[in-house]
Amino acid sequence: MAMQSLWTGLSGLQASSGWLDRVGDNLANLNTVGFAQDQGTFADALTMQLYGSATDPTNARRTTPPGWRGGTGVQSVSEGNDFDGMSAQQTGNSMDLAIQGPGFFEVQGPNGPLYTKAGNFIWSKRLDGQFQLATPNGYPVLSTNGQPIIRPANAANMSVGPNGQVSFGNVKGPQLAIVEIGEPSSHLAAQGNNLYALTAGGTARPAQQSTVEQGYLATSNVDETQMFADMMEAQQNYQLNAQSISITNQMMGVANSIRS
């Protein structure tokens, strides 16, 4: 059981360390455009159920109580990002776009479509000399026909309607691809730079409950107060598990000295 106690404490250390990493990442992105708070939950690992074995009467008091249960540690059971609670902050920049509602912008990643809440877009020059709407790291923003949004030569400033319809002065352009994803926390995997890819079972469908606001950006939804509370709790958990390992090690040392 001593070795099990060590493994249990180790699993607690690993869980607490992961928790601290998430809290640190969230706090570092407190002011990042469109950042979705990283979250995770934990549960007991496999529980052992031990039954007393037959012993002679002189050792009866050492029999394990029937049905005794012992935990084997803690494990992470779910990880993902919380996309709720983002608000839109006015910037006055016509290139900045925010989505009101559960929708995401669709962009073309190196291995397929990616999705983002961050609408701080730029005009990125293509190899053919044309300019396309893109994320800050150069991924093209897609239209409803799955193609990049190209700025016409000598075009007026871009305007975007609530439904994502793009116009350049009186010239009507394509419509932004705004999609909604069922249970995004479970079906989107972070790819870095506030970009997410669909996981197995996830589907993206045209938005029905989302609108676009031009001149606004989605703010980070990190709750600073909650993060500091989580940090203190995670640190306490880490210290308690480290203490558990230390005590178990001392007990094993005492047991070994008695045997010798």
C-alpha positions as CSV (number, residue, x, y, z in Angstrom):
1,M,0.0,0.0,0.0
2,A,3.0,2.3,0.5
3,M,3.8,2.2,-3.1
4,Q,0.2,2.9,-4.0
5,S,0.3,5.9,-1.7
6,L,3.4,7.2,-3.6
7,W,1.6,6.8,-7.0
8,T,-1.6,8.5,-5.6
9,G,0.5,11.4,-4.4
10,L,2.3,11.6,-7.8
11,S,-1.0,11.7,-9.7
12,G,-2.1,14.6,-7.5
13,L,1.2,16.4,-8.2
14,Q,0.7,16.0,-11.9
15,A,-2.9,17.1,-11.8
16,S,-2.1,20.2,-9.7
17,S,0.8,21.1,-12.0
18,G,-1.4,20.9,-15.0
19,W,-4.0,23.0,-13.3
20,L,-1.3,25.7,-12.5
21,D,-0.2,25.6,-16.1
22,R,-3.8,26.3,-17.3
23,V,-4.2,29.1,-14.8
24,G,-1.0,30.7,-15.9
25,D,-1.9,30.5,-19.5
26,N,-5.3,32.0,-18.9
27,L,-3.8,34.9,-16.9
28,A,-1.2,35.5,-19.6
29,N,-4.0,35.9,-22.1
30,L,-6.2,38.1,-20.0
31,N,-6.1,40.9,-22.7
32,T,-5.7,38.7,-25.8
33,V,-8.4,39.3,-28.5
34,G,-10.9,36.5,-28.7
35,F,-9.2,34.3,-26.2
36,A,-11.3,31.4,-24.8
37,Q,-10.5,30.5,-21.2
38,D,-8.8,27.1,-20.9
39,Q,-10.6,24.8,-18.5
40,G,-10.3,21.3,-17.2
41,T,-12.0,18.9,-14.7
42,F,-10.7,16.1,-12.6
43,A,-12.1,12.9,-11.2
44,D,-11.0,10.0,-9.0
45,A,-8.9,7.4,-10.8
46,L,-9.7,3.7,-10.6
47,T,-11.0,2.8,-7.2
48,M,-9.8,-0.4,-5.6
49,Q,-12.2,-2.6,-3.7
50,L,-10.5,-5.0,-1.3
51,Y,-12.2,-8.0,0.5
52,G,-10.9,-9.7,3.6
53,S,-9.3,-13.0,3.0
54,A,-9.6,-16.0,5.3
55,T,-7.1,-16.0,8.1
56,D,-6.5,-18.0,11.3
57,P,-8.3,-16.6,14.4
58,T,-5.1,-15.2,15.8
59,N,-4.8,-12.8,12.9
60,A,-8.5,-12.1,12.5
61,R,-8.1,-8.5,13.5
62,R,-5.8,-8.0,10.5
63,T,-8.4,-9.0,8.0
64,T,-9.3,-6.3,5.5
65,P,-12.9,-5.0,6.2
66,P,-15.2,-6.4,3.5
67,G,-15.8,-4.0,0.7
68,W,-13.1,-1.5,1.7
69,R,-12.5,1.0,-1.0
70,G,-9.3,2.8,-1.7
71,G,-8.6,5.5,-4.3
72,T,-5.7,5.3,-6.7
73,G,-5.3,9.0,-7.4
74,V,-6.8,11.6,-9.6
75,Q,-7.0,12.0,-13.4
76,S,-8.0,14.7,-15.9
77,V,-11.4,13.7,-17.4
78,S,-12.0,16.7,-19.6
79,E,-10.1,19.6,-21.1
80,G,-11.2,22.3,-23.5
81,N,-12.0,25.9,-23.9
82,D,-14.9,27.9,-22.5
83,F,-16.3,30.1,-25.3
84,D,-19.1,31.7,-23.3
85,G,-19.1,35.1,-21.7
86,M,-17.1,37.0,-24.4
87,S,-18.1,40.6,-24.8
88,A,-17.4,43.0,-27.8
89,Q,-15.2,46.0,-27.3
90,Q,-15.4,48.9,-29.7
91,T,-12.2,49.8,-31.5
92,G,-13.4,52.0,-34.4
93,N,-11.2,50.1,-36.8
94,S,-13.1,48.9,-39.8
95,M,-10.9,45.9,-40.1
96,D,-11.9,44.6,-36.7
97,L,-14.9,42.3,-36.6
98,A,-16.7,40.6,-33.7
99,I,-19.4,38.0,-33.6
100,Q,-22.4,38.4,-31.3
101,G,-23.6,34.9,-30.5
102,P,-22.1,31.4,-30.6
103,G,-20.6,31.7,-34.1
104,F,-17.0,31.5,-35.3
105,F,-15.1,32.9,-38.3
106,E,-13.8,30.2,-40.7
107,V,-10.3,30.5,-42.0
108,Q,-8.1,28.3,-44.2
109,G,-5.4,26.6,-42.2
110,P,-2.5,24.6,-43.5
111,N,-4.4,21.3,-43.1
112,G,-8.0,22.4,-43.5
113,P,-10.5,24.8,-42.1
114,L,-9.9,26.4,-38.7
115,Y,-12.2,28.5,-36.5
116,T,-11.7,31.6,-34.4
117,K,-13.4,34.2,-32.4
118,A,-10.6,36.7,-33.0
119,G,-11.6,39.1,-35.7
120,N,-8.5,41.4,-35.8
121,F,-8.0,40.8,-39.5
122,I,-5.5,42.4,-41.9
123,W,-5.1,42.6,-45.7
124,S,-2.4,40.1,-46.6
125,K,-0.6,40.3,-50.0
126,R,-0.7,37.1,-52.1
127,L,1.9,35.8,-54.5
128,D,-0.3,37.1,-57.4
129,G,-0.1,40.6,-56.0
130,Q,-3.7,40.7,-54.8
131,F,-4.7,41.3,-51.2
132,Q,-6.8,38.9,-49.2
133,L,-8.5,39.2,-45.8
134,A,-6.4,37.2,-43.3
135,T,-5.6,36.5,-39.7
136,P,-2.5,38.3,-38.2
137,N,-0.5,35.1,-39.0
138,G,-1.6,35.1,-42.6
139,Y,-4.4,32.5,-42.8
140,P,-7.1,33.5,-45.3
141,V,-10.5,34.3,-44.0
142,L,-13.1,32.3,-45.9
143,S,-16.3,33.3,-47.5
144,T,-19.5,31.1,-47.7
145,N,-18.3,29.7,-51.0
146,G,-15.1,28.4,-49.3
147,Q,-12.8,30.9,-51.1
148,P,-10.6,33.7,-49.7
149,I,-12.0,37.3,-49.6
150,I,-10.1,39.3,-52.2
151,R,-10.0,43.1,-52.1
152,P,-10.7,44.5,-55.6
153,A,-8.1,46.8,-57.1
154,N,-8.7,50.5,-56.1
155,A,-11.5,49.4,-53.9
156,A,-13.1,51.6,-51.3
157,N,-13.0,50.7,-47.6
158,M,-14.5,47.4,-46.6
159,S,-17.9,47.4,-44.9
160,V,-19.4,44.3,-43.3
161,G,-23.1,43.8,-42.6
162,P,-24.6,42.0,-39.6
163,N,-25.0,38.8,-41.8
164,G,-21.3,39.0,-42.8
165,Q,-22.0,40.5,-46.2
166,V,-18.9,42.2,-47.4
167,S,-19.0,45.4,-49.6
168,F,-16.5,47.8,-51.0
169,G,-18.3,51.0,-51.5
170,N,-21.2,50.2,-53.9
171,V,-19.5,47.0,-55.0
172,K,-21.0,43.9,-53.3
173,G,-18.4,41.3,-52.4
174,P,-18.7,37.8,-50.9
175,Q,-20.2,36.9,-47.6
176,L,-18.1,35.9,-44.6
177,A,-18.4,32.3,-43.6
178,I,-19.8,32.4,-40.0
179,V,-20.4,29.0,-38.6
180,E,-21.8,27.5,-35.4
181,I,-20.5,24.4,-33.7
182,G,-22.5,22.2,-31.3
183,E,-20.8,21.9,-27.9
184,P,-17.6,23.7,-29.1
185,S,-15.8,23.1,-25.8
186,S,-16.0,19.4,-26.6
187,H,-15.6,19.5,-30.4
188,L,-12.8,22.1,-30.9
189,A,-9.1,21.5,-30.3
190,A,-6.8,24.4,-29.8
191,Q,-4.2,24.9,-32.6
192,G,-2.5,28.0,-31.2
193,N,-3.0,31.7,-32.0
194,N,-6.7,31.4,-31.0
195,L,-7.4,29.0,-33.8
196,Y,-9.3,25.8,-33.4
197,A,-9.9,22.6,-35.4
198,L,-12.9,20.3,-35.4
199,T,-12.4,17.1,-33.5
200,A,-14.1,13.8,-34.3
201,G,-17.8,14.1,-34.1
202,G,-17.8,17.9,-34.4
203,T,-19.7,19.6,-37.2
204,A,-19.8,23.2,-38.4
205,R,-23.0,24.6,-39.8
206,P,-24.0,28.0,-41.2
207,A,-24.7,30.4,-38.3
208,Q,-28.4,30.9,-37.3
209,Q,-28.0,32.8,-34.1
210,S,-25.0,35.0,-34.8
211,T,-24.4,38.5,-36.2
212,V,-21.2,40.4,-37.1
213,E,-20.3,43.8,-35.6
214,Q,-17.8,45.9,-37.6
215,G,-15.4,48.1,-35.6
216,Y,-15.5,45.7,-32.6
217,L,-13.4,42.9,-31.2
218,A,-14.3,40.0,-29.0
219,T,-12.5,40.3,-25.6
220,S,-11.0,37.5,-23.6
221,N,-13.4,35.8,-21.2
222,V,-10.8,35.0,-18.6
223,D,-12.2,35.7,-15.0
224,E,-9.1,37.2,-13.3
225,T,-10.6,36.9,-9.8
226,Q,-11.5,33.2,-10.3
227,M,-8.1,32.5,-11.8
228,F,-6.3,33.8,-8.7
229,A,-8.6,31.7,-6.5
230,D,-7.9,28.7,-8.6
231,M,-4.1,29.4,-8.4
232,M,-4.2,29.4,-4.6
233,E,-6.2,26.2,-4.5
234,A,-3.9,24.4,-7.0
235,Q,-0.9,25.5,-5.1
236,Q,-2.4,24.1,-1.9
237,N,-3.2,20.8,-3.6
238,Y,0.3,20.6,-4.9
239,Q,1.8,21.2,-1.4
240,L,-0.5,18.6,0.2
241,N,0.4,16.0,-2.4
242,A,4.1,16.7,-2.0
243,Q,3.7,16.4,1.8
244,S,1.9,13.1,1.3
245,I,4.7,11.7,-0.8
246,S,7.3,12.9,1.8
247,I,5.4,11.3,4.7
248,T,5.0,8.0,2.8
249,N,8.7,8.0,2.1
250,Q,9.5,8.5,5.8
251,M,7.1,5.6,6.7
252,M,8.8,3.3,4.2
253,G,12.1,4.3,5.7
254,V,10.9,3.4,9.2
255,A,9.5,0.1,8.0
256,N,12.8,-0.8,6.3
257,S,14.8,0.0,9.4
258,I,12.5,-2.2,11.5
259,R,13.0,-5.1,9.2
260,S,16.8,-4.7,9.3
